[in-house]
Every structure is written in structure tokens, then in C-alpha cells.
Amino acid sequence: MLSNKRIQELELVMEFEKVEECFKEVSSWIENVGRKRLKETINLDDSLEMLLQAQKQFREFDLVASEYCRRGQEALKKMDRWEDFTSVDVQSYRVKLQGYRDQLEEFCNQLDENRHRICETVRLYEFFDKVR
């Protein structure tokens, strides 16, 4: 039984190393591109015309960002089996995995919040534009 458990752990480590390339690519994109672009959407312009342009640009970014989120989530899903293993040898991989999970979750949540905020701001500006 111990031998079988050890073999399973080694298989998971090998699987992690294959999937880690995807994690690294997603993580690098989030840090080098994604977060910077999200920060750019914090200050929205005061005119409806400029806001609609910002929304269009955000939608283009959102398509790419959502794809990275999806890829990261798929990679994490492949590693769900890690939860059952508690050996010390696997612990360092679990820590890395949790770091990727936290980073991805935080970014995807920020992306959702910005998407919602921009959409609501556009609606508000359109409403005020109609009232005028």
C-alpha cells in the first residue's frame, strides 16, 4: 500500500511538472499584462463617448483575459487530486499550486468586478444622457 501511494505521488509530481508550464504562462501574463490593463480601467472618463470607447477596449482585453482565466482554471482542475495527498514530499507542490490558485482567483474576481463596474457605469451615463 505504501509503495502504491508513493507511486501515485510520483505520478502527481510528474503531472504537476507538465501542467506547471501552463500555470507559469498564465501567471506571467496576469502579472505582466493583466494587472496593468485592469489598473488602466480604474479611472473612467467623464463623457459617454469616451466611456463607450473604454468599454470597447475593455471587451477586447476581457476576451483575452477570460481565455487565460479559463486555461488556468482547467489546469487547476487537473490538479484537484492533490487534495488527497498529505506527504511531506508533495507539500512544496501543494504550496505552489495554492499560490497559482490564489493568484488566478484574485485576478478573475477583479476582472469580473471591472466588467460589471464598466457595464453599470455605461448604463448610468446612457440613462443620464437620455434624461437630458
N, C-alpha and C positions, 0 to 999 in steps of 0.2 A: 504494500500500500504506500509506503514511504517512497519507494522507487517510482511508482506511478505518479504520485503527487509531484515529485521532483521533475519528472519528465514533462508534466503539464506546465509547471512553472517555467521550464526552459523553453517550451513551445510558445508560451505567452511572451517571454522576453524577445524571442525571435520575431514574433508577430509585432510587438511594440516597435522594434527597430525598423520594420518595414513601414509601419504606419507613421512613425515619428517624422519621416520626411514630409509628409502631408502636414503634420502639426507645425513643423518648423516653417514651412512655406506660408501657411495661414497666419501663424503668429507674426512672422516677419512683415507680411502685408498689413496686418492690423496695426502694428507699431509704426511702420514707415509711411503708410499711405492712409489707412482707415481713420486712425485717431486724428490726424491732421485735417482731413477733409471734414470730419464731424465738428471739429473746433471752428472751421470756417462757417458753419451753419448756425453758430450761436447768435451772431448779430445779424438779424434780418433787416433788409432795407424798409424804408417808410412808405414807399409807393407800391400800389398793387402791381404795376407793370414790372418793377424790379423784383418784387416778391415772386411773381409768376416765373420770371426768368430763373431765380434762385431755386424755385421748386423743380423746374425742368432739369437744371443741373444736378440737383439732389437726386432726382429719379434715375438719372444716368449712373450716378455713383451708387445709388441704392441697388441697382441691378447687379453690379459687380460685387458690392459688399455682401449682398444676400447670398450670392454664389459661394463666396468664401465662408460665410457662416454655415451654409449647407454642407460644404465639403468638410469643414471642421467637425460639425455635428455627426456626420457619417463616420468619420474616423474615430470619434469618441465612442460611438455606438459599437464599433468593432471591439473596443476595449472594455466593454461592460463586464466581461467575465473576470476582470481584475479584482472586483469587489470581494470575490470568494477567497482570495489568497492573502494570507497574512504573514508569510515568511519574511525574514529579515532581508533575504536576497532580492525579493520583489519590492520591498518598501521604497527604495530610491526611485523605481519606475512609477510607483503609485504617486509619489510626491510630484514627479514631473507631469504625470497625467492630470493630477488635480490642478496644477498650475495652468496647464493648457485649457482645462475645463473652465476655470475661473476667468481667465482672460477672454475666452470666447463668449462666455455667458455675459460678462460685463459689456463687451463690445456690441453683441447682438441686442442687448437691452437698450443701450444708448442709441443704436440705430433705430430701433422701434420707437423710442421716445422722440427722437428728432423727426422721424417720418410723421408721427402723429402731431407734433407741435407745428411743423410747417403746414400740414394739411389744415389744421384748425386755424392757423393764422391767415392762410389764404381765404378760408371761408369767412372769417371775420372781416377781412378787408373787402371781400366781394359784397358782403352784406352792407357794410357802411357805404360802399360805392353805389349800391342800388338805392339806398335811403337818400343819398344826395340828390 
